[in-house]
Amino acid sequence: MRYEFTAPLWRHDGEAAWYFVTLPFDVADDIEERHGRTAGGFGSVRVRVRVGATEWATSVFPDTKRKSYLLPVKAAVRKAEGLVDGTPVAVALEVVTEAEP
């Protein structure tokens, strides 16, 4: 299943500063319904992501506080795509299932 959406990049302050995009509720609900019971560690779901010209494999993680999934956006992607805190990010996301190579 492929999802496309735009959501702001935000910085989580903590011991290490991580940047995330929070998935829209409808996307998160659909992923949870279809893939939640087969999730990996910490409830993670493996995904392939495209932002601009950059593609990578990662996982989305459930966040009970935000009642959604979080997509981590690593520094190399932020640099390549010129993303800073608050930037609206156009995301194409596809869940990776075990049946796929």
N, CA, C and O atoms as a GROMACS GRO file, in nm:
protein
  404
    1MET      N    1   0.084  -0.118   0.000
    1MET     CA    2   0.000   0.000   0.000
    1MET      C    3   0.088   0.124   0.000
    1MET      O    4   0.185   0.132   0.076
    2ARG      N    5   0.056   0.218  -0.084
    2ARG     CA    6   0.133   0.342  -0.096
    2ARG      C    7   0.049   0.458  -0.043
    2ARG      O    8  -0.071   0.468  -0.069
    3TYR      N    9   0.115   0.546   0.031
    3TYR     CA   10   0.050   0.663   0.088
    3TYR      C   11   0.127   0.787   0.046
    3TYR      O   12   0.250   0.785   0.040
    4GLU      N   13   0.056   0.894   0.017
    4GLU     CA   14   0.120   1.022  -0.013
    4GLU      C   15   0.053   1.129   0.072
    4GLU      O   16  -0.069   1.135   0.080
    5PHE      N   17   0.134   1.213   0.134
    5PHE     CA   18   0.082   1.318   0.220
    5PHE      C   19   0.189   1.424   0.240
    5PHE      O   20   0.306   1.404   0.209
    6THR      N   21   0.147   1.538   0.292
    6THR     CA   22   0.239   1.645   0.327
    6THR      C   23   0.216   1.679   0.474
    6THR      O   24   0.102   1.698   0.516
    7ALA      N   25   0.323   1.685   0.550
    7ALA     CA   26   0.316   1.716   0.693
    7ALA      C   27   0.445   1.787   0.733
    7ALA      O   28   0.548   1.768   0.668
    8PRO      N   29   0.441   1.868   0.840
    8PRO     CA   30   0.561   1.943   0.879
    8PRO      C   31   0.668   1.856   0.946
    8PRO      O   32   0.638   1.762   1.019
    9LEU      N   33   0.792   1.892   0.919
    9LEU     CA   34   0.906   1.832   0.988
    9LEU      C   35   0.917   1.899   1.124
    9LEU      O   36   0.903   2.021   1.135
   10TRP      N   37   0.943   1.820   1.228
   10TRP     CA   38   0.959   1.879   1.361
   10TRP      C   39   1.075   1.811   1.434
   10TRP      O   40   1.110   1.696   1.407
   11ARG      N   41   1.132   1.887   1.525
   11ARG     CA   42   1.249   1.840   1.601
   11ARG      C   43   1.207   1.799   1.741
   11ARG      O   44   1.141   1.873   1.813
   12HIS      N   45   1.248   1.679   1.777
   12HIS     CA   46   1.228   1.631   1.914
   12HIS      C   47   1.355   1.662   1.991
   12HIS      O   48   1.463   1.614   1.957
   13ASP      N   49   1.340   1.740   2.096
   13ASP     CA   50   1.456   1.771   2.180
   13ASP      C   51   1.470   1.664   2.285
   13ASP      O   52   1.373   1.628   2.352
   14GLY      N   53   1.587   1.615   2.299
   14GLY     CA   54   1.616   1.513   2.398
   14GLY      C   55   1.766   1.496   2.405
   14GLY      O   56   1.842   1.586   2.370
   15GLU      N   57   1.808   1.377   2.450
   15GLU     CA   58   1.952   1.350   2.458
   15GLU      C   59   2.018   1.362   2.322
   15GLU      O   60   2.131   1.409   2.311
   16ALA      N   61   1.946   1.321   2.219
   16ALA     CA   62   1.992   1.338   2.082
   16ALA      C   63   1.876   1.401   2.006
   16ALA      O   64   1.762   1.355   2.017
   17ALA      N   65   1.903   1.505   1.929
   17ALA     CA   66   1.796   1.571   1.855
   17ALA      C   67   1.760   1.488   1.732
   17ALA      O   68   1.842   1.466   1.644
   18TRP      N   69   1.636   1.442   1.729
   18TRP     CA   70   1.584   1.367   1.615
   18TRP      C   71   1.478   1.451   1.547
   18TRP      O   72   1.411   1.533   1.610
   19TYR      N   73   1.464   1.430   1.417
   19TYR     CA   74   1.362   1.500   1.340
   19TYR      C   75   1.261   1.397   1.290
   19TYR      O   76   1.296   1.286   1.250
   20PHE      N   77   1.135   1.438   1.292
   20PHE     CA   78   1.026   1.348   1.254
   20PHE      C   79   0.922   1.419   1.171
   20PHE      O   80   0.913   1.542   1.171
   21VAL      N   81   0.845   1.339   1.101
   21VAL     CA   82   0.720   1.381   1.040
   21VAL      C   83   0.613   1.292   1.102
   21VAL      O   84   0.628   1.170   1.104
   22THR      N   85   0.507   1.352   1.153
   22THR     CA   86   0.396   1.276   1.209
   22THR      C   87   0.300   1.241   1.095
   22THR      O   88   0.256   1.329   1.021
   23LEU      N   89   0.268   1.112   1.081
   23LEU     CA   90   0.177   1.069   0.976
   23LEU      C   91   0.037   1.122   1.005
   23LEU      O   92  -0.005   1.126   1.121
   24PRO      N   93  -0.037   1.162   0.900
   24PRO     CA   94  -0.176   1.202   0.920
   24PRO      C   95  -0.254   1.087   0.984
   24PRO      O   96  -0.222   0.970   0.963
   25PHE      N   97  -0.357   1.121   1.061
   25PHE     CA   98  -0.433   1.019   1.134
   25PHE      C   99  -0.491   0.912   1.044
   25PHE      O  100  -0.490   0.794   1.079
   26ASP      N  101  -0.543   0.951   0.927
   26ASP     CA  102  -0.604   0.850   0.839
   26ASP      C  103  -0.500   0.751   0.788
   26ASP      O  104  -0.528   0.632   0.776
   27VAL      N  105  -0.380   0.799   0.758
   27VAL     CA  106  -0.271   0.710   0.713
   27VAL      C  107  -0.228   0.620   0.828
   27VAL      O  108  -0.212   0.499   0.810
   28ALA      N  109  -0.208   0.678   0.945
   28ALA     CA  110  -0.166   0.599   1.062
   28ALA      C  111  -0.270   0.494   1.097
   28ALA      O  112  -0.234   0.380   1.126
   29ASP      N  113  -0.397   0.530   1.093
   29ASP     CA  114  -0.503   0.434   1.124
   29ASP      C  115  -0.504   0.319   1.025
   29ASP      O  116  -0.522   0.204   1.064
   30ASP      N  117  -0.485   0.349   0.896
   30ASP     CA  118  -0.485   0.244   0.795
   30ASP      C  119  -0.365   0.152   0.812
   30ASP      O  120  -0.378   0.030   0.801
   31ILE      N  121  -0.248   0.208   0.839
   31ILE     CA  122  -0.128   0.126   0.862
   31ILE      C  123  -0.148   0.038   0.985
   31ILE      O  124  -0.113  -0.080   0.983
   32GLU      N  125  -0.202   0.095   1.091
   32GLU     CA  126  -0.225   0.017   1.213
   32GLU      C  127  -0.322  -0.098   1.186
   32GLU      O  128  -0.300  -0.210   1.231
   33GLU      N  129  -0.429  -0.069   1.114
   33GLU     CA  130  -0.529  -0.171   1.086
   33GLU      C  131  -0.473  -0.284   0.998
   33GLU      O  132  -0.500  -0.401   1.023
   34ARG      N  133  -0.395  -0.247   0.898
   34ARG     CA  134  -0.342  -0.346   0.803
   34ARG      C  135  -0.216  -0.418   0.852
   34ARG      O  136  -0.196  -0.535   0.821
   35HIS      N  137  -0.131  -0.347   0.930
   35HIS     CA  138   0.002  -0.400   0.960
   35HIS      C  139   0.039  -0.400   1.108
   35HIS      O  140   0.145  -0.451   1.143
   36GLY      N  141  -0.045  -0.344   1.194
   36GLY     CA  142  -0.012  -0.331   1.335
   36GLY      C  143   0.015  -0.462   1.405
   36GLY      O  144   0.104  -0.470   1.490
   37ARG      N  145  -0.059  -0.565   1.371
   37ARG     CA  146  -0.040  -0.694   1.441
   37ARG      C  147   0.086  -0.767   1.396
   37ARG      O  148   0.128  -0.862   1.462
   38THR      N  149   0.147  -0.723   1.286
   38THR     CA  150   0.271  -0.785   1.241
   38THR      C  151   0.391  -0.692   1.264
   38THR      O  152   0.500  -0.713   1.209
   39ALA      N  153   0.370  -0.589   1.344
   39ALA     CA  154   0.475  -0.490   1.368
   39ALA      C  155   0.595  -0.552   1.438
   39ALA      O  156   0.584  -0.654   1.506
   40GLY      N  157   0.709  -0.488   1.420
   40GLY     CA  158   0.833  -0.535   1.482
   40GLY      C  159   0.853  -0.473   1.619
   40GLY      O  160   0.757  -0.436   1.686
   41GLY      N  161   0.980  -0.463   1.659
   41GLY     CA  162   1.014  -0.407   1.789
   41GLY      C  163   0.962  -0.266   1.808
   41GLY      O  164   0.965  -0.185   1.715
   42PHE      N  165   0.914  -0.236   1.926
   42PHE     CA  166   0.857  -0.107   1.962
   42PHE      C  167   0.735  -0.072   1.878
   42PHE      O  168   0.695   0.044   1.871
   43GLY      N  169   0.674  -0.173   1.812
   43GLY     CA  170   0.557  -0.150   1.728
   43GLY      C  171   0.590  -0.093   1.592
   43GLY      O  172   0.502  -0.041   1.523
   44SER      N  173   0.717  -0.102   1.553
   44SER     CA  174   0.762  -0.042   1.427
   44SER      C  175   0.708  -0.117   1.306
   44SER      O  176   0.683  -0.238   1.310
   45VAL      N  177   0.690  -0.042   1.198
   45VAL     CA  178   0.646  -0.097   1.071
   45VAL      C  179   0.747  -0.052   0.965
   45VAL      O  180   0.774   0.067   0.950
   46ARG      N  181   0.802  -0.150   0.893
   46ARG     CA  182   0.904  -0.118   0.792
   46ARG      C  183   0.839  -0.050   0.671
   46ARG      O  184   0.732  -0.088   0.626
   47VAL      N  185   0.909   0.053   0.620
   47VAL     CA  186   0.857   0.131   0.508
   47VAL      C  187   0.970   0.170   0.412
   47VAL      O  188   1.088   0.172   0.448
   48ARG      N  189   0.931   0.201   0.290
   48ARG     CA  190   1.018   0.268   0.193
   48ARG      C  191   0.961   0.408   0.176
   48ARG      O  192   0.840   0.426   0.167
   49VAL      N  193   1.050   0.507   0.173
   49VAL     CA  194   1.007   0.647   0.172
   49VAL      C  195   1.075   0.722   0.059
   49VAL      O  196   1.190   0.695   0.024
   50ARG      N  197   1.000   0.817   0.002
   50ARG     CA  198   1.058   0.909  -0.096
   50ARG      C  199   1.017   1.051  -0.055
   50ARG      O  200   0.900   1.080  -0.035
   51VAL      N  201   1.117   1.136  -0.043
   51VAL     CA  202   1.098   1.279  -0.020
   51VAL      C  203   1.180   1.350  -0.126
   51VAL      O  204   1.303   1.338  -0.127
   52GLY      N  205   1.116   1.422  -0.214
   52GLY     CA  206   1.187   1.485  -0.325
   52GLY      C  207   1.256   1.380  -0.409
   52GLY      O  208   1.192   1.286  -0.456
   53ALA      N  209   1.387   1.394  -0.428
   53ALA     CA  210   1.465   1.298  -0.506
   53ALA      C  211   1.530   1.191  -0.419
   53ALA      O  212   1.602   1.105  -0.470
   54THR      N  213   1.504   1.194  -0.289
   54THR     CA  214   1.571   1.104  -0.196
   54THR      C  215   1.479   0.989  -0.156
   54THR      O  216   1.365   1.011  -0.114
   55GLU      N  217   1.530   0.866  -0.168
   55GLU     CA  218   1.457   0.747  -0.127
   55GLU      C  219   1.539   0.673  -0.024
   55GLU      O  220   1.662   0.669  -0.031
   56TRP      N  221   1.470   0.613   0.075
   56TRP     CA  222   1.539   0.533   0.175
   56TRP      C  223   1.443   0.436   0.241
   56TRP      O  224   1.321   0.450   0.231
   57ALA      N  225   1.500   0.337   0.308
   57ALA     CA  226   1.422   0.240   0.385
   57ALA      C  227   1.439   0.272   0.532
   57ALA      O  228   1.549   0.303   0.578
   58THR      N  229   1.330   0.265   0.606
   58THR     CA  230   1.331   0.292   0.749
   58THR      C  231   1.210   0.224   0.810
   58THR      O  232   1.151   0.134   0.750
   59SER      N  233   1.172   0.266   0.927
   59SER     CA  234   1.050   0.219   0.992
   59SER      C  235   0.976   0.339   1.048
   59SER      O  236   1.037   0.440   1.082
   60VAL      N  237   0.844   0.327   1.057
   60VAL     CA  238   0.765   0.425   1.131
   60VAL      C  239   0.734   0.364   1.267
   60VAL      O  240   0.721   0.242   1.281
   61PHE      N  241   0.723   0.450   1.367
   61PHE     CA  242   0.707   0.406   1.505
   61PHE      C  243   0.580   0.467   1.565
   61PHE      O  244   0.553   0.586   1.544
   62PRO      N  245   0.503   0.388   1.638
   62PRO     CA  246   0.382   0.444   1.700
   62PRO      C  247   0.418   0.542   1.811
   62PRO      O  248   0.514   0.522   1.886
   63ASP      N  249   0.339   0.647   1.820
   63ASP     CA  250   0.356   0.746   1.926
   63ASP      C  251   0.220   0.763   1.994
   63ASP      O  252   0.130   0.825   1.938
   64THR      N  253   0.206   0.709   2.113
   64THR     CA  254   0.077   0.714   2.182
   64THR      C  255   0.040   0.857   2.219
   64THR      O  256  -0.079   0.889   2.226
   65LYS      N  257   0.137   0.943   2.242
   65LYS     CA  258   0.109   1.084   2.276
   65LYS      C  259   0.040   1.155   2.160
   65LYS      O  260  -0.055   1.231   2.180
   66ARG      N  261   0.088   1.131   2.039
   66ARG     CA  262   0.032   1.196   1.921
   66ARG      C  263  -0.076   1.111   1.854
   66ARG      O  264  -0.144   1.157   1.762
   67LYS      N  265  -0.092   0.986   1.900
   67LYS     CA  266  -0.192   0.893   1.846
   67LYS      C  267  -0.173   0.874   1.695
   67LYS      O  268  -0.268   0.875   1.617
   68SER      N  269  -0.046   0.856   1.658
   68SER     CA  270  -0.010   0.838   1.518
   68SER      C  271   0.121   0.762   1.511
   68SER      O  272   0.172   0.714   1.612
   69TYR      N  273   0.175   0.752   1.391
   69TYR     CA  274   0.309   0.697   1.370
   69TYR      C  275   0.402   0.812   1.339
   69TYR      O  276   0.362   0.914   1.284
   70LEU      N  277   0.529   0.795   1.376
   70LEU     CA  278   0.633   0.893   1.348
   70LEU      C  279   0.729   0.838   1.244
   70LEU      O  280   0.773   0.724   1.252
   71LEU      N  281   0.762   0.922   1.147
   71LEU     CA  282   0.861   0.890   1.046
   71LEU      C  283   0.989   0.966   1.078
   71LEU      O  284   0.990   1.089   1.070
   72PRO      N  285   1.097   0.895   1.117
   72PRO     CA  286   1.224   0.964   1.142
   72PRO      C  287   1.286   1.010   1.009
   72PRO      O  288   1.284   0.937   0.910
   73VAL      N  289   1.340   1.130   1.009
   73VAL     CA  290   1.403   1.185   0.888
   73VAL      C  291   1.548   1.216   0.923
   73VAL      O  292   1.578   1.310   0.996
   74LYS      N  293   1.638   1.134   0.870
   74LYS     CA  294   1.779   1.145   0.906
   74LYS      C  295   1.845   1.267   0.843
   74LYS      O  296   1.793   1.326   0.748
   75ALA      N  297   1.959   1.303   0.898
   75ALA     CA  298   2.031   1.424   0.858
   75ALA      C  299   2.063   1.426   0.709
   75ALA      O  300   2.052   1.531   0.645
   76ALA      N  301   2.103   1.312   0.653
   76ALA     CA  302   2.140   1.310   0.510
   76ALA      C  303   2.021   1.347   0.422
   76ALA      O  304   2.038   1.415   0.321
   77VAL      N  305   1.902   1.304   0.460
   77VAL     CA  306   1.782   1.337   0.384
   77VAL      C  307   1.750   1.486   0.401
   77VAL      O  308   1.720   1.555   0.303
   78ARG      N  309   1.755   1.535   0.524
   78ARG     CA  310   1.727   1.676   0.548
   78ARG      C  311   1.822   1.765   0.470
   78ARG      O  312   1.780   1.865   0.412
   79LYS      N  313   1.949   1.729   0.468
   79LYS     CA  314   2.049   1.808   0.396
   79LYS      C  315   2.024   1.802   0.245
   79LYS      O  316   2.025   1.905   0.177
   80ALA      N  317   2.003   1.682   0.192
   80ALA     CA  318   1.983   1.665   0.048
   80ALA      C  319   1.860   1.739  -0.002
   80ALA      O  320   1.858   1.789  -0.114
   81GLU      N  321   1.756   1.746   0.082
   81GLU     CA  322   1.630   1.807   0.040
   81GLU      C  323   1.607   1.946   0.096
   81GLU      O  324   1.502   2.006   0.071
   82GLY      N  325   1.705   1.999   0.171
   82GLY     CA  326   1.695   2.134   0.224
   82GLY      C  327   1.583   2.151   0.326
   82GLY      O  328   1.515   2.253   0.328
   83LEU      N  329   1.564   2.050   0.411
   83LEU     CA  330   1.456   2.052   0.510
   83LEU      C  331   1.505   2.106   0.644
   83LEU      O  332   1.612   2.068   0.691
   84VAL      N  333   1.427   2.193   0.703
   84VAL     CA  334   1.455   2.245   0.836
   84VAL      C  335   1.328   2.231   0.920
   84VAL      O  336   1.220   2.205   0.868
   85ASP      N  337   1.342   2.249   1.049
   85ASP     CA  338   1.230   2.240   1.142
   85ASP      C  339   1.114   2.326   1.092
   85ASP      O  340   1.131   2.445   1.065
   86GLY      N  341   0.996   2.265   1.081
   86GLY     CA  342   0.877   2.337   1.036
   86GLY      C  343   0.848   2.328   0.888
   86GLY      O  344   0.740   2.367   0.844
   87THR      N  345   0.944   2.278   0.808
   87THR     CA  346   0.924   2.266   0.664
   87THR      C  347   0.812   2.166   0.634
   87THR      O  348   0.812   2.056   0.689
   88PRO      N  349   0.716   2.202   0.548
   88PRO     CA  350   0.619   2.103   0.502
   88PRO      C  351   0.691   2.002   0.412
   88PRO      O  352   0.761   2.040   0.319
   89VAL      N  353   0.674   1.874   0.442
   89VAL     CA  354   0.744   1.768   0.370
   89VAL      C  355   0.643   1.684   0.292
   89VAL      O  356   0.550   1.628   0.350
   90ALA      N  357   0.662   1.676   0.160
   90ALA     CA  358   0.578   1.590   0.076
   90ALA      C  359   0.640   1.450   0.080
   90ALA      O  360   0.754   1.430   0.038
   91VAL      N  361   0.563   1.355   0.131
   91VAL     CA  362   0.612   1.220   0.157
   91VAL      C  363   0.536   1.119   0.072
   91VAL      O  364   0.413   1.124   0.064
   92ALA      N  365   0.608   1.028   0.009
   92ALA     CA  366   0.550   0.907  -0.052
   92ALA      C  367   0.604   0.791   0.030
   92ALA      O  368   0.725   0.773   0.041
   93LEU      N  369   0.515   0.713   0.087
   93LEU     CA  370   0.553   0.608   0.181
   93LEU      C  371   0.485   0.478   0.142
   93LEU      O  372   0.366   0.475   0.110
   94GLU      N  373   0.561   0.370   0.143
   94GLU     CA  374   0.508   0.238   0.110
   94GLU      C  375   0.549   0.140   0.219
   94GLU      O  376   0.667   0.130   0.254
   95VAL      N  377   0.452   0.066   0.273
   95VAL     CA  378   0.480  -0.033   0.374
   95VAL      C  379   0.548  -0.152   0.308
   95VAL      O  380   0.506  -0.196   0.201
   96VAL      N  381   0.654  -0.203   0.373
   96VAL     CA  382   0.728  -0.320   0.323
   96VAL      C  383   0.674  -0.441   0.396
   96VAL      O  384   0.679  -0.449   0.519
   97THR      N  385   0.621  -0.534   0.321
   97THR     CA  386   0.570  -0.657   0.383
   97THR      C  387   0.673  -0.768   0.371
   97THR      O  388   0.764  -0.760   0.288
   98GLU      N  389   0.657  -0.869   0.452
   98GLU     CA  390   0.752  -0.981   0.454
   98GLU      C  391   0.757  -1.053   0.320
   98GLU      O  392   0.860  -1.113   0.287
   99ALA      N  393   0.651  -1.049   0.243
   99ALA     CA  394   0.646  -1.119   0.116
   99ALA      C  395   0.730  -1.052   0.009
   99ALA      O  396   0.763  -1.113  -0.093
  100GLU      N  397   0.766  -0.925   0.032
  100GLU     CA  398   0.844  -0.851  -0.068
  100GLU      C  399   0.992  -0.882  -0.052
  100GLU      O  400   1.039  -0.911   0.058
  101PRO      N  401   1.066  -0.875  -0.163
  101PRO     CA  402   1.212  -0.899  -0.154
  101PRO      C  403   1.285  -0.786  -0.086
  101PRO      O  404   1.407  -0.793  -0.072
   0.00000   0.00000   0.00000
